[in-house]
Amino acid sequence: MIHLNIAGETHEYEDGILLKFVAARFQERYDSDILLAVVDGKLQELGKPAKDGSTVSFLTAREQPGMKTYQRSALLVMMKAFYETVGFDRVEKVSVKYAIGSGLFIEPKGDFVLDAALLDRVKAKMWEYVEAELPIVKRSVHTDDAMELFGRHRMFDKEKLFRFRRVSRVNLYSIGGFEDYYYGYMTPNTSYIRYFDLFLYRHGMVLMLPDASAPQTVPPFQPREKLFSVLCDSDAWAGKLGVPTVGALNERITEGGFNDLVLIQEAIMEKKMGDIAEMIAAQPDKKFVMIAGPSSSGKTTFSHRLSIQLRAKGLNPHPISVDNYFVNRVDSPLNPDGSKNYEALECVDVKQFNRDMSDLLAGRTINLPVYNFISGEREYRGGTLTLGADDILVIEGIHCLNEKLSESLPRENKFKIYISALTQLNVDEHNRIPTTDGRLIRRIIRDARTRGATAQDTIRAWPSVRRGEEENIFPYQEDADVMFNSALVYEFALLKQYAEPLLFGVPRDCEEYAEAKRLLKFLDYFLGVSSEYIPGNSILREFIGGSCFDV
């Protein structure tokens, strides 16, 4: 017999019992399926045996590791169903491209017609697997054998990825003989994957899955046309550059083409900024350029570079930070736990902001506020501003896309820009890189450099940051006139050298260690590069340092 410490109590079980059977005895205490175990502070799949004397807790899809486990497992189920429904010989490639809300956009290619009838057959096949409770089997193979296997299955992105793996062995997962590679944990069998749907969309399909707020509900698919358009454009450019996947990027680095890649990518980004400035300059009634985006998107550097482009068009831009209109700290709204909520719109003195912006539009002079983040009070230090014929305001803040922030300003006088780091690089055809991972790594580096924060501090605060984005930014992104992708296809190879020492500094005995370990494993896919070729005006300089702007 073995003894486990669960929920502060000692429980006795037969020797060799799997964690999934232990979890089953505690399932009634949870409102959704248990998907992972935490054993002595470390994540473990439910298919592993419990060890005597361990302290065990469980995770559902309400927690990030659990949700990622569900998503990976659902993808494996869908891939098997698709290949078996269409026929292996008729499938050229199935690529998991982007996240659209709670859905994953997937682009299949091959000798078949992608239509509603085919998706109905794939869904039916998926349900067959779910009801059959097929085991999801993990096996460890030599890296060379994995390369040979995926080359044989025409999954060439995976074959190229494993060429640059430092470890001698990799874990593969299979369902009924269908084998694939995913980085991360899986559910024990297919019966856990009960919430999904498939929709046709554009030139592919969307696998809809639950989100963490409602793990047992599949939300309706809501197309986001502007977001999808910028994702497609970024993906197309990654293809033109020859670096759609990590393996391709590593190959470019080893062949000595990294410097050219940097120059081309930065030139593409500069041209896009110039195109946006051209659009603004062509509309003389646009007086307020409103820029918003989630954390670590590079908004500050973007604002500076856009301002330079606007000057090149004969305009005179003036930067305005909405943060300078914060209410005094004592008047900030509160979270349910009593802490200050600095992400809420109520943190901004909306009335004063609208009064000042309206006065500027009317040709009047205003006194410019400056927020003192040390004292927590708004101050006036003698700065004034009047708008002339060629003057334009470049306003940055998380609420800039929300009409409630600038409700008194006519819509025709506003040009709204949504900026985010929408990662266009994939690990391989079936493993996409979440955009949040790129932004989190950027923020860890910047917080350590500019705020003296540890990686543990940043990881701990990240869920709160993400909640603020979900509430205050993402609902308004489709209202933007233009979307700008600030992700650089080469950036993980560069950020690796800055992030790894910080992530290794996260103590093993803290809650944030699991996330730090996951990010370290992710960065291990990349070959590292030096920052010497990164221009001083690059958005990445906002995070690693050395920017020619005051950021």
C-alpha positions in Angstrom: 0.0 0.0 0.0 1.1 3.6 -0.6 0.1 6.8 1.2 -0.7 10.1 -0.5 -1.3 13.6 1.0 -4.3 15.1 -0.7 -6.1 18.2 0.4 -4.3 18.1 3.7 -5.4 14.5 4.4 -3.5 11.2 4.2 -5.1 8.6 1.9 -4.2 5.0 1.4 -4.1 3.3 -2.0 -3.0 0.1 -3.5 0.6 0.1 -4.8 1.1 1.2 -8.4 -2.3 2.9 -8.7 -2.5 5.4 -11.6 -3.1 9.1 -10.8 -6.2 9.0 -13.0 -7.9 6.6 -10.6 -6.9 8.7 -7.6 -8.3 11.7 -9.4 -11.6 9.9 -10.1 -12.2 9.5 -6.4 -11.9 13.3 -6.0 -13.7 14.4 -9.2 -16.9 15.3 -7.4 -15.1 18.1 -5.6 -14.4 19.8 -9.0 -16.8 21.5 -11.4 -15.0 20.2 -14.5 -12.9 17.3 -15.5 -9.5 16.8 -13.7 -6.9 16.8 -16.5 -3.5 16.9 -14.7 -1.9 16.2 -11.3 0.6 18.2 -9.4 2.8 15.8 -7.5 5.2 17.3 -5.0 5.0 20.6 -6.9 5.6 19.2 -10.4 3.0 18.7 -13.2 2.4 15.1 -14.1 0.1 13.3 -16.5 -2.8 11.3 -15.0 -1.4 8.1 -16.7 1.5 8.0 -14.4 1.6 5.8 -11.2 1.3 7.5 -7.8 4.4 7.3 -5.6 4.3 6.6 -1.9 4.5 9.7 0.3 3.7 12.2 -2.4 1.6 15.3 -1.9 -0.9 15.5 -4.7 -3.3 18.1 -6.1 -5.3 18.3 -9.3 -5.9 20.7 -12.2 -8.8 21.2 -14.5 -9.2 23.2 -17.7 -9.9 26.2 -15.5 -6.1 26.4 -15.0 -3.7 27.2 -17.9 -1.8 23.9 -17.8 -5.0 22.0 -17.8 -6.5 23.9 -20.7 -3.3 23.5 -22.7 -3.5 19.7 -22.0 -7.1 19.7 -23.3 -6.2 21.6 -26.4 -3.3 19.4 -27.3 -5.3 16.2 -26.7 -8.2 17.5 -28.8 -5.8 18.4 -31.6 -4.4 14.8 -31.6 -7.9 13.4 -31.7 -8.9 15.7 -34.6 -5.7 14.9 -36.5 -6.2 11.2 -36.3 -9.9 11.6 -37.4 -9.0 13.8 -40.3 -6.2 11.6 -41.7 -8.3 8.5 -41.3 -11.4 10.1 -42.8 -9.7 11.6 -45.8 -7.0 8.9 -46.2 -3.3 9.2 -45.4 -2.2 9.1 -49.1 -4.6 12.0 -50.0 -3.4 14.4 -47.2 -0.4 16.6 -48.2 -0.3 18.6 -44.9 -2.5 19.8 -42.1 -1.2 23.0 -40.5 -2.5 24.5 -37.2 -2.2 28.2 -38.0 -3.7 30.7 -35.6 -6.0 31.1 -32.5 -9.2 33.0 -33.2 -10.9 33.5 -29.9 -11.4 30.0 -28.5 -10.9 28.4 -31.9 -7.9 27.2 -33.8 -7.7 27.9 -37.5 -6.4 24.9 -39.3 -5.4 24.7 -43.0 -5.5 21.2 -44.6 -4.0 20.6 -48.1 -4.3 17.6 -50.3 -6.4 15.7 -52.8 -9.8 16.3 -51.3 -12.6 18.8 -51.1 -12.9 20.6 -47.8 -16.6 21.1 -47.3 -19.3 20.7 -44.6 -19.9 17.1 -45.5 -16.2 16.2 -44.9 -16.2 18.1 -41.6 -19.4 16.2 -40.5 -17.6 12.9 -41.1 -14.5 14.1 -39.3 -16.6 15.1 -36.3 -18.4 11.8 -36.3 -15.1 10.0 -36.3 -13.9 12.1 -33.4 -16.9 11.1 -31.4 -16.3 7.5 -32.2 -12.8 7.8 -30.6 -14.3 9.7 -27.6 -16.9 7.0 -26.9 -14.3 4.2 -27.4 -12.1 5.7 -24.7 -9.0 5.0 -26.7 -5.8 5.3 -24.7 -3.4 8.1 -25.6 0.0 6.3 -25.4 3.3 8.0 -24.9 6.6 6.5 -25.9 10.1 7.7 -25.9 12.1 7.3 -29.1 15.6 8.2 -30.3 15.6 11.6 -32.0 17.0 10.0 -35.2 14.1 7.5 -35.3 11.6 10.4 -34.8 13.1 12.2 -37.8 12.9 9.1 -40.0 9.3 8.4 -38.8 8.0 11.9 -39.7 10.0 12.1 -42.9 8.2 8.9 -43.9 4.8 10.5 -43.0 5.6 13.6 -45.0 5.6 15.8 -41.8 8.7 17.5 -42.9 8.4 20.4 -40.5 8.8 18.0 -37.6 11.7 16.2 -39.3 13.5 19.6 -39.6 12.7 20.5 -36.0 14.3 17.4 -34.6 17.5 18.0 -36.6 18.2 20.8 -34.0 17.1 19.0 -30.9 19.9 18.7 -28.3 18.3 15.8 -26.4 18.8 12.3 -27.7 15.2 11.2 -27.2 11.8 12.7 -27.7 8.3 11.7 -26.5 5.7 10.8 -29.1 2.0 10.3 -28.5 -0.3 7.9 -30.4 -4.0 6.9 -30.6 -4.7 3.6 -32.1 -1.5 3.6 -34.2 -1.7 7.2 -35.3 1.5 8.8 -33.9 2.4 12.5 -33.6 4.6 14.9 -31.7 3.3 17.6 -29.3 5.3 19.5 -26.7 3.4 19.3 -23.4 1.1 17.0 -21.5 -1.8 14.9 -22.7 -5.0 13.4 -21.2 -4.9 9.6 -20.5 -7.4 8.7 -23.2 -9.9 10.1 -25.7 -12.9 10.1 -23.4 -11.8 13.4 -21.8 -12.3 15.3 -25.1 -16.1 15.8 -25.0 -16.3 19.5 -25.8 -15.5 20.6 -29.4 -16.9 21.6 -32.8 -15.6 22.1 -36.3 -16.5 24.9 -38.7 -15.6 25.8 -42.2 -13.9 29.2 -42.4 -12.3 30.9 -45.3 -9.7 28.5 -46.9 -9.6 26.2 -43.9 -11.5 25.1 -40.8 -11.8 26.1 -37.1 -11.6 23.6 -34.3 -13.7 25.3 -31.5 -12.8 24.4 -28.0 -13.9 25.7 -24.6 -12.1 28.5 -22.7 -11.0 28.4 -19.1 -14.0 30.4 -17.9 -16.4 27.7 -19.0 -14.6 24.4 -19.6 -17.7 22.4 -20.4 -19.2 24.8 -23.0 -18.1 25.3 -26.6 -18.7 28.9 -27.4 -20.1 29.9 -30.8 -17.6 30.7 -33.5 -17.3 34.5 -34.0 -15.3 35.5 -37.1 -12.8 38.3 -36.5 -12.1 39.4 -40.0 -9.5 42.2 -39.3 -7.5 40.0 -36.9 -7.7 37.1 -39.4 -6.5 39.3 -42.2 -3.4 40.5 -40.4 -2.6 36.9 -39.3 -2.8 35.7 -42.8 -0.6 38.5 -44.0 2.0 37.8 -41.4 1.9 34.1 -42.2 2.3 34.8 -45.9 5.4 36.9 -45.1 6.9 34.2 -42.9 6.5 31.9 -45.9 8.1 34.4 -48.3 11.0 34.7 -45.9 11.3 30.9 -45.8 10.9 30.7 -42.0 7.4 29.5 -41.2 8.7 27.1 -38.4 11.3 26.9 -35.8 13.3 24.3 -37.7 13.4 26.6 -40.7 14.6 29.5 -38.5 17.3 27.3 -37.0 18.4 26.2 -40.5 18.6 29.9 -41.6 20.8 30.7 -38.6 23.2 27.8 -39.2 23.5 28.7 -42.9 24.6 32.3 -42.0 21.5 34.1 -43.2 20.4 35.6 -39.9 21.6 39.2 -40.5 19.7 39.3 -43.8 16.6 38.0 -42.2 16.7 40.8 -39.6 17.2 43.5 -42.2 14.3 42.2 -44.4 11.9 41.7 -41.5 12.7 45.2 -40.1 12.3 46.7 -43.6 8.9 45.0 -43.9 7.8 46.4 -40.5 9.0 49.9 -41.4 7.1 49.8 -44.7 3.9 48.8 -42.9 4.3 51.8 -40.5 4.9 54.0 -43.5 1.7 52.7 -45.1 -0.2 53.5 -42.0 1.2 57.0 -41.9 0.2 57.5 -45.5 -3.4 56.5 -44.7 -3.5 59.0 -41.9 -1.9 61.8 -43.9 -4.5 61.2 -46.7 -7.3 62.1 -44.2 -6.8 65.6 -42.9 -9.7 65.3 -40.6 -7.9 62.7 -38.5 -6.5 64.5 -35.5 -6.3 61.7 -32.9 -4.3 58.6 -33.6 -5.5 56.2 -30.9 -3.1 53.3 -30.2 -4.0 50.3 -28.0 -2.8 46.8 -27.6 -2.1 44.1 -24.9 1.0 44.1 -22.7 4.5 43.9 -24.3 3.3 44.6 -27.8 5.8 47.4 -28.3 3.3 50.2 -28.3 5.8 52.8 -27.1 8.4 52.1 -29.8 5.6 51.8 -32.4 4.3 55.3 -31.4 7.8 56.8 -31.8 8.4 55.1 -35.2 4.9 56.0 -36.5 5.5 59.6 -35.4 8.7 59.8 -37.5 6.8 58.5 -40.5 4.1 61.1 -39.9 6.7 63.8 -39.8 8.0 62.5 -43.1 4.5 63.1 -44.4 4.6 66.8 -43.3 2.6 66.3 -40.1 3.6 67.4 -36.6 2.8 64.6 -34.2 2.5 65.1 -30.4 2.6 62.1 -28.1 -0.1 61.8 -25.4 -0.1 59.0 -22.8 -3.5 58.2 -21.4 -1.6 57.2 -18.2 -1.1 60.9 -17.5 -4.9 61.2 -17.0 -5.0 58.6 -14.3 -7.1 59.5 -11.3 -5.2 60.0 -8.1 -4.2 56.6 -6.7 -6.5 56.9 -3.6 -9.4 57.2 -6.0 -8.5 54.1 -8.1 -11.2 51.4 -8.4 -10.8 48.2 -6.4 -10.7 44.5 -7.4 -13.0 42.1 -5.5 -10.1 41.2 -3.2 -9.6 44.9 -2.2 -6.5 45.5 -4.3 -6.3 48.4 -6.7 -7.5 47.8 -10.3 -5.2 49.8 -12.5 -6.5 48.2 -15.7 -10.1 49.5 -15.4 -11.4 52.4 -17.4 -12.4 54.0 -14.1 -8.7 54.5 -13.4 -8.8 57.2 -16.1 -10.3 60.7 -15.5 -12.4 60.3 -18.6 -14.2 63.7 -18.2 -10.9 65.6 -18.0 -9.5 63.7 -20.9 -12.5 64.5 -23.1 -12.6 68.1 -22.0 -8.9 68.6 -23.0 -9.1 66.7 -26.3 -12.3 68.7 -27.3 -10.6 71.9 -26.4 -7.6 71.0 -28.6 -9.9 70.1 -31.5 -11.5 73.5 -31.1 -8.2 75.3 -31.3 -7.9 76.1 -27.6 -4.7 75.7 -25.5 -4.7 73.2 -22.7 -2.4 72.5 -19.8 -0.9 69.1 -20.1 -1.0 66.8 -17.0 1.8 64.6 -15.9 1.1 61.6 -13.6 3.5 61.2 -10.8 3.7 57.4 -10.3 5.7 57.9 -7.1 3.2 60.0 -5.3 0.2 58.6 -7.1 -1.1 62.0 -8.1 -1.8 63.9 -11.3 0.3 67.1 -11.6 0.6 70.1 -13.8 4.1 71.3 -14.5 3.5 74.2 -16.9 3.3 72.2 -20.1 0.8 73.4 -22.7 -0.4 72.4 -26.1 -2.3 74.0 -29.0 -3.1 72.2 -32.2 -2.2 73.8 -35.5 -3.3 72.8 -39.0 -0.5 70.2 -39.4 -0.5 69.0 -35.7 -1.8 65.6 -34.8 -2.0 63.7 -31.5 -0.6 60.2 -31.1 -2.4 58.8 -28.1 -1.4 55.6 -26.4 -3.3 53.7 -23.8 -5.0 50.3 -23.2 -8.5 51.9 -23.5 -7.8 53.8 -26.7 -10.1 51.5 -28.8 -13.0 51.9 -26.4 -15.3 54.6 -27.5 -16.1 55.4 -23.9 -12.7 56.8 -23.4 -13.1 59.5 -26.1 -16.9 59.6 -26.3 -17.0 63.4 -26.8 -14.7 63.3 -29.8 -16.3 62.8 -33.3 -15.4 59.4 -34.7 -14.3 60.9 -38.0 -11.5 62.7 -36.2 -10.1 59.5 -34.8 -7.8 56.9 -36.4 -7.6 53.7 -34.3 -4.7 51.3 -34.4 -4.6 47.9 -32.7 -1.1 46.6 -32.1 -0.2 43.1 -30.8 2.7 40.6 -31.1 0.9 38.0 -33.2 3.5 35.3 -33.5 3.7 34.0 -37.1 6.2 31.3 -36.3 5.1 27.8 -35.5 7.1 25.0 -33.8 5.9 22.7 -36.6 2.8 22.1 -38.6 0.8 20.8 -35.5 2.3 22.9 -32.7 1.6 26.6 -32.9 3.3 29.2 -30.6 0.7 31.1 -28.5 1.0 34.8 -28.9 0.8 35.1 -25.2 4.1 33.2 -24.8 5.9 35.7 -26.9 4.5 38.7 -25.0 5.2 37.0 -21.6 8.8 36.4 -22.5 9.2 40.0 -23.7 7.7 41.3 -20.5 9.9 39.0 -18.3 13.0 40.5 -19.9 11.8 44.1 -19.8 10.6 43.9 -16.2 13.9 42.6 -15.1 15.8 45.3 -17.0 13.6 48.4 -16.1 11.8 47.5 -12.9 14.2 45.1 -11.1 11.4 42.5 -11.1 12.2 38.8 -11.1 10.8 36.3 -13.6 8.8 34.9 -10.7 7.3 38.3 -10.1 6.3 38.7 -13.7 4.9 35.2 -14.0 2.9 35.7 -10.8 1.3 38.9 -12.1 0.6 37.6 -15.6 -2.8 36.1 -15.0 -4.0 39.5 -13.7 -2.6 41.3 -16.7 -4.3 38.8 -19.0 -7.7 39.3 -17.3 -7.3 43.1 -17.9 -6.6 42.5 -21.5 -9.6 40.2 -21.9 -11.9 42.8 -20.3 -10.4 46.1 -21.7 -8.6 45.4 -25.0 -9.6 42.3 -26.9 -13.4 43.1 -27.1 -12.6 46.3 -29.0 -9.8 45.1 -31.4 -12.2 44.7 -34.4 -13.1 48.4 -34.0 -9.6 49.4 -35.1 -9.1 51.1 -38.5 -5.7 49.2 -38.8 -4.1 46.3 -37.0 -0.4 46.1 -36.7 1.6 42.9 -35.9 4.7 43.8 -33.9 6.0 40.2 -33.7 9.3 39.5 -35.5 9.8 36.1 -37.0 13.4 35.9 -35.6 12.7 37.2 -32.1 12.7 34.0 -30.0 16.2 33.2 -31.1 17.3 36.6 -29.8 15.2 36.7 -26.6 16.4 33.3 -25.6 19.7 34.5 -24.3 18.0 37.2 -22.2 15.2 35.1 -20.8 16.9 31.8 -19.9 19.0 33.2 -17.0 15.9 34.9 -15.6 13.8 31.8 -15.9 16.5 29.6 -14.3 16.4 31.9 -11.4 12.8 30.9 -10.5 12.9 28.8 -7.3 11.8 25.2 -7.8 9.6 25.2 -4.7 7.3 28.1 -5.8 4.0 28.0 -7.8 5.6 29.9 -10.7 8.3 27.2 -11.3 6.1 25.1 -13.6 5.5 28.0 -16.0 9.2 28.9 -15.9 10.1 25.3 -16.7 7.6 25.2 -19.6 9.1 28.4 -21.1 12.6 27.0 -20.7 11.6 23.8 -22.5 10.1 26.0 -25.3 13.2 28.2 -25.7 15.3 25.0 -26.0 13.9 24.5 -29.5 15.8 27.6 -30.7 19.4 28.3 -31.6 20.5 31.5 -29.8 21.8 34.5 -31.7 23.5 37.8 -30.7 21.8 41.1 -30.6 24.6 43.0 -32.5 22.6 43.1 -35.7 19.4 44.4 -34.1 18.8 48.0 -35.1 18.4 50.7 -32.4 14.9 51.5 -33.5 13.7 47.9 -33.5 10.7 47.1 -31.3 12.7 44.4 -29.6 15.1 47.1 -28.3 12.2 48.2 -26.0 12.6 44.9 -24.2 16.3 44.0 -24.4 17.7 47.6 -24.1 19.8 49.7 -26.4 16.8 51.6 -28.1 17.4 54.9 -29.7 14.1 56.0 -28.3 13.3 56.9 -24.7 11.3 53.7 -23.9 
